[in-house]
């Protein structure tokens, strides 16, 4: 009778026992390494490495038992049943694989425990099937208690080994898992072998098909080790390739993350890799996108991508983010090789900023950026559309043109910020009065147009009245300067049937409203067209008159009434039109002031007059009329100073003539400008005194050096005692204030004698000298008149 645990040293080949220990160690280590590698693998690689782990582990466990059994030398004839031996190997591989597979199921509660139990059952099934295959010349008896203990040890240590290996990803977990698995195999084997008692019995025959044990030991061990080493080598190579691939992927991922655009690499319909930019677009971390289906984020673009997988071909689509939002994107597809396999990369460009910019550009193409109203192009398109509707429905269409009265002065006085606020206020106030069938557009500057489908003209007039009332109240509410506007109205089809004519006629009516007092509205009348057309042609020619040399200066002498000596000249402007001939200043000066051309013309007059006076040998004064528009211009004082400096004329020889109407628009600004001019050394005269407001406070407030009585009073002194009294009062006022008085329009000797009797200082008029080119007064301006006695009135 032989107890196996009692004859381990005496009846065992220790070399084979050592070989079994080596095989068991290598098997346990390979099994744990392959198990952890299988967990990291995905797809079909996972199943391949699970199969390799099952074969390597099962074969190693089987080989450990088989070599250990071969090491036992009881001195009895023995052998192994071929079929049962092979079945034990199948049990070892299948149950080892099942245990490893179950242990990896994350969805299964206590998966490592269940896997460890199956793994231990595999060890037991392999061992006891192998023992059944063992044929010996004797009878084998089993100790049930040790058999149960072997089963418990194999299962418990198998559970512990797999649990530790899967729970701890570090090297420590790998080593500890290997040791526990080694203990599971060895403890089960030796405990189970301890449960065996062999009683020799010569009557028991060994079958002829049984394999002799001794000569198979080294072959089995060699094959087992070869399989284990090949498995470990394959594992090492795969780990190396995976690390290399991981490093390459990390480099590519870092490079991809440097891109502003989203970038994904796909295999078929699955996302293999994605950068952080794409993750931000869809609202997920880049790591969470691995293995996701591309159609989850681009459901509408998959067909287009399949059709257009050509380099640099762009596809526009909508990206579905994780929160359900849709983002417009542009996709660029390009085939790439990734991990030695064909893939395709998709660059995802966020189009939201571009769409916003395109929307803004489209808005600006048809809208005014300040007020948000339609612009001129938008008005043109809407007007064409409304004309077609009006033609089809037999209705009228009113076109209202409006602009703000004296808006340029408001800009100059209060600044462009206030002017912009006023335009916004006008747009808001007027659009509040309109319904959905009506439209307001800003044509440019302070010009607006309103399109109004209507049944009768009175509806357009009623709207114009509402606009005027609304603008008056809006300026009070917003603490803005008073908003006054003029409105012109033209009707389709009464006045015109073409777009351009309707706008032109509404503009013509607007000019009529302005000429009749502003702050009102007027309908177009046929006769207005000719007048406005003439005025506009005149305005156009006036803007080019200076450049074309059509403007000329004439000079009218001013005499000392008591001595008859010429003391200076007043400069007067004449316009010789190449077609119209001489154009009256009374006609073109108001047009120049309304259009703003007076600034260019006035500068030219002032510069030419100063340049001419600076050449005179006789230091006579020169008087230049300045309009209200010039006086209120922002840089007028600097311009006068520049002209005096450039021409070399002494400031005390220049006299600026201002009418009282130039003072009332903005008294404080006018006072500031006049004081600055006075500081330059100029003289300032109040022109046309008696015809304007004739406010005595103006004489006290403003720094005037002279008063000019209007010619209308001088012409009536022979006929009206009342007029004589007015002239005497003005002359007395001048003496009282210490201001010299100049009488204009002296045409008769009687008028001159009256002025001399009343001690008037200076006079000018046709009696003294008509306006003429300065060459006519050559002797006076060159100082020759003093020597020849010609400087007095004949």
RAPEMO-V142674 format. One record per residue. RES is the residue in one small letter. SS is DSSP state (helix for helix, strand for strand, loop for the rest). Layout:
res | ss
RES | SS
RES | SS
This chain:
res | ss
x | loop
x | strand
x | strand
x | helix
x | helix
x | helix
x | helix
x | loop
x | loop
x | loop
x | loop
x | strand
x | loop
x | helix
x | helix
x | helix
x | helix
x | helix
x | helix
x | helix
x | helix
x | helix
x | helix
x | helix
x | helix
x | helix
x | helix
x | helix
x | helix
x | helix
x | helix
x | helix
x | helix
x | helix
x | helix
x | helix
x | helix
x | helix
x | helix
x | helix
x | loop
x | loop
x | loop
x | helix
x | helix
x | helix
x | helix
x | helix
x | helix
x | helix
x | helix
x | helix
x | helix
x | helix
x | helix
x | helix
x | helix
x | helix
x | helix
x | helix
x | helix
x | helix
x | helix
x | helix
x | helix
x | helix
x | helix
x | helix
x | helix
x | helix
x | helix
x | strand
x | loop
x | loop
x | loop
x | loop
x | loop
x | strand
x | strand
x | strand
x | loop
x | helix
x | helix
x | helix
x | helix
x | helix
x | helix
x | helix
x | helix
x | helix
x | helix
x | helix
x | helix
x | helix
x | helix
x | helix
x | helix
x | helix
x | helix
x | helix
x | helix
x | helix
x | helix
x | loop
x | loop
x | loop
x | loop
x | loop
x | loop
x | loop
x | helix
x | helix
x | helix
x | helix
x | helix
x | helix
x | helix
x | helix
x | helix
x | helix
x | helix
x | helix
x | helix
x | helix
x | helix
x | helix
x | helix
x | helix
x | helix
x | helix
x | helix
x | helix
x | loop
x | strand
x | strand
x | strand
x | loop
x | strand
x | strand
x | strand
x | strand
x | strand
x | loop
x | helix
x | helix
x | helix
x | helix
x | helix
x | helix
x | helix
x | helix
x | helix
x | helix
x | helix
x | helix
x | helix
x | helix
x | helix
x | helix
x | helix
x | helix
x | helix
x | helix
x | helix
x | helix
x | helix
x | helix
x | loop
x | loop
x | loop
x | helix
x | helix
x | helix
x | helix
x | helix
x | helix
x | helix
x | helix
x | helix
x | helix
x | helix
x | helix
x | helix
x | helix
x | helix
x | helix
x | helix
x | helix
x | helix
x | helix
x | helix
x | helix
x | helix
x | helix
x | loop
x | strand
x | strand
x | strand
x | strand
x | strand
x | loop
x | loop
x | loop
x | loop
x | loop
x | loop
x | loop
x | loop
x | loop
x | loop
x | strand
x | loop
x | loop
x | helix
x | helix
x | helix
x | helix
x | helix
x | helix
x | helix
x | helix
x | helix
x | helix
x | helix
x | helix
x | helix
x | helix
x | helix
x | helix
x | helix
x | helix
x | helix
x | helix
x | helix
x | helix
x | helix
x | helix
x | helix
x | helix
x | helix
x | helix
x | helix
x | helix
x | helix
x | helix
x | helix
x | helix
x | helix
x | helix
x | helix
x | helix
x | helix
x | helix
x | helix
x | helix
x | helix
x | helix
x | loop
x | loop
x | loop
x | loop
x | strand
x | strand
x | strand
x | strand
x | strand
x | strand
x | loop
x | loop
x | strand
x | strand
x | strand
x | strand
x | strand
x | loop
x | helix
x | helix
x | helix
x | helix
x | helix
x | helix
x | helix
x | loop
x | loop
x | loop
x | helix
x | helix
x | helix
x | helix
x | loop
x | loop
x | loop
x | strand
x | helix
x | helix
x | helix
x | loop
x | loop
x | loop
x | loop
x | loop
x | helix
x | helix
x | helix
x | helix
x | helix
x | helix
x | loop
x | loop
x | loop
x | loop
x | loop
x | strand
x | strand
x | strand
x | strand
x | strand
x | strand
x | strand
x | strand
x | loop
x | loop
x | loop
x | loop
x | loop
x | strand
x | strand
x | strand
x | strand
x | strand
x | strand
x | strand
x | strand
x | strand
x | strand
x | strand
x | strand
x | strand
x | loop
x | loop
x | strand
x | strand
x | strand
x | strand
x | strand
x | strand
x | strand
x | strand
x | strand
x | strand
x | loop
x | helix
x | helix
x | helix
x | helix
x | helix
x | helix
x | helix
x | helix
x | helix
x | helix
x | helix
x | helix
x | helix
x | helix
x | helix
x | strand
x | loop
x | loop
x | loop
x | loop
x | loop
x | loop
x | strand
x | loop
x | helix
x | helix
x | helix
x | helix
x | helix
x | helix
x | helix
x | helix
x | helix
x | helix
x | helix
x | helix
x | helix
x | helix
x | helix
x | helix
x | helix
x | helix
x | loop
x | loop
x | strand
x | strand
x | strand
x | strand
x | strand
x | strand
x | strand
x | strand
x | strand
x | loop
x | loop
x | helix
x | helix
x | helix
x | helix
x | helix
x | helix
x | helix
x | helix
x | loop
x | helix
x | helix
x | helix
x | helix
x | helix
x | helix
x | helix
x | helix
x | helix
x | helix
x | helix
x | helix
x | helix
x | helix
x | helix
x | helix
x | loop
x | loop
x | loop
x | loop
x | loop
x | loop
x | loop
x | strand
x | strand
x | strand
x | strand
x | strand
x | strand
x | loop
x | loop
x | strand
x | strand
x | strand
x | strand
x | strand
x | strand
x | strand
x | strand
x | loop
x | loop
x | helix
x | helix
x | helix
x | helix
x | helix
x | helix
x | helix
x | helix
x | helix
x | helix
x | helix
x | helix
x | helix
x | helix
x | helix
x | helix
x | helix
x | helix
x | helix
x | helix
x | helix
x | loop
x | loop
x | loop
x | loop
x | loop
x | loop
x | loop
x | strand
x | strand
x | strand
x | strand
x | strand
x | strand
x | strand
x | strand
x | loop
x | loop
x | loop
x | loop
x | loop
x | loop
x | helix
x | helix
x | helix
x | helix
x | helix
x | helix
x | helix
x | helix
x | helix
x | helix
x | helix
x | helix
x | helix
x | helix
x | helix
x | helix
x | helix
x | loop
x | loop
x | loop
x | loop
x | loop
x | strand
x | strand
x | strand
x | loop
x | loop
x | helix
x | helix
x | helix
x | helix
x | helix
x | helix
x | helix
x | helix
x | helix
x | helix
x | helix
x | helix
x | helix
x | helix
x | helix
x | helix
x | helix
x | helix
x | loop
x | loop
x | loop
x | loop
x | loop
x | loop
x | loop
x | strand
x | strand
x | strand
x | strand
x | strand
x | strand
x | strand
x | strand
x | strand
x | strand
x | loop
x | loop
x | loop
x | loop
x | strand
x | strand
x | strand
x | strand
x | strand
x | strand
x | strand
x | strand
x | strand
x | strand
x | strand
x | strand
x | strand
x | loop
x | loop
x | loop
x | strand
x | strand
x | strand
x | loop
x | helix
x | helix
x | helix
x | helix
x | helix
x | helix
x | helix
x | helix
x | helix
x | helix
x | helix
x | loop
x | loop
x | helix
x | helix
x | helix
x | helix
x | helix
x | helix
x | helix
x | helix
x | helix
x | helix
x | helix
x | helix
x | helix
x | helix
x | helix
x | helix
x | helix
x | loop
x | loop
x | loop
x | loop
x | loop
x | loop
x | strand
x | strand
x | strand
x | strand
x | strand
x | loop
x | loop
x | helix
x | helix
x | helix
x | helix
x | loop
x | loop
x | loop
x | loop
x | helix
x | helix
x | helix
x | helix
x | helix
x | helix
x | helix
x | helix
x | helix
x | helix
x | helix
x | helix
x | loop
x | loop
x | loop
x | helix
x | helix
x | helix
x | strand
x | strand
x | strand
x | strand
x | strand
x | strand
x | loop
x | helix
x | helix
x | helix
x | helix
x | loop
x | loop
x | helix
x | helix
x | helix
x | helix
x | helix
x | helix
x | helix
x | helix
x | helix
x | helix
x | helix
x | helix
x | helix
x | loop
x | loop
x | loop
x | strand
x | strand
x | strand
x | strand
x | strand
x | strand
x | strand
x | loop
x | loop
x | loop
x | loop
x | loop
x | loop
x | helix
x | helix
x | helix
x | helix
x | helix
x | helix
x | loop
x | loop
x | loop
x | loop
x | strand
x | strand
x | strand
x | strand
x | loop
x | helix
x | helix
x | helix
x | helix
x | loop
x | loop
x | loop
x | loop
x | loop
x | loop
x | helix
x | helix
x | helix
x | helix
x | helix
x | helix
x | helix
x | helix
x | helix
x | helix
x | helix
x | helix
x | helix
x | helix
x | helix
x | helix
x | helix
x | loop
x | loop
x | strand
x | strand
x | strand
x | strand
x | loop
x | loop
x | loop
x | loop
x | loop
x | helix
x | helix
x | helix
x | helix
x | helix
x | helix
x | helix
x | helix
x | helix
x | loop
x | loop
x | loop
x | loop
x | strand
x | strand
x | loop
x | loop
x | loop
x | loop
x | loop
x | loop
x | loop
x | loop
x | strand
x | loop
x | helix
x | helix
x | helix
x | helix
x | helix
x | helix
x | helix
x | helix
x | loop
x | loop
x | helix
x | helix
x | helix
x | helix
x | helix
x | loop
x | loop
x | loop
x | strand
x | loop
x | loop
